[in-house]
Amino acid sequence: MTALDLSRAEWRTSTRSVGNGNCVEVATVDGAVAVRDSKDRHGPVLTFPPSAWHAFVVCAPTR
């Protein structure tokens, strides 16, 4: 498993985010979707294949 280069990632939050720092940030990097906690930008990052992220985004509003 190789580490992704996140140095040039363009992190974004939901447009519904209120800016209080309790957000999930998402970036697309080298064919993967990276997710991190906005309160800990140097902390762990979860990565997912785009197909898995798409399935999550489609199903999440129905739960």
ABEGO torsion letter per residue (X at the ends): XBBBBAAABBBBBBAABAGAGBBBBBBBBGGBBBBBBAABAABBBBBBBAAAAAAAAAAAAAX
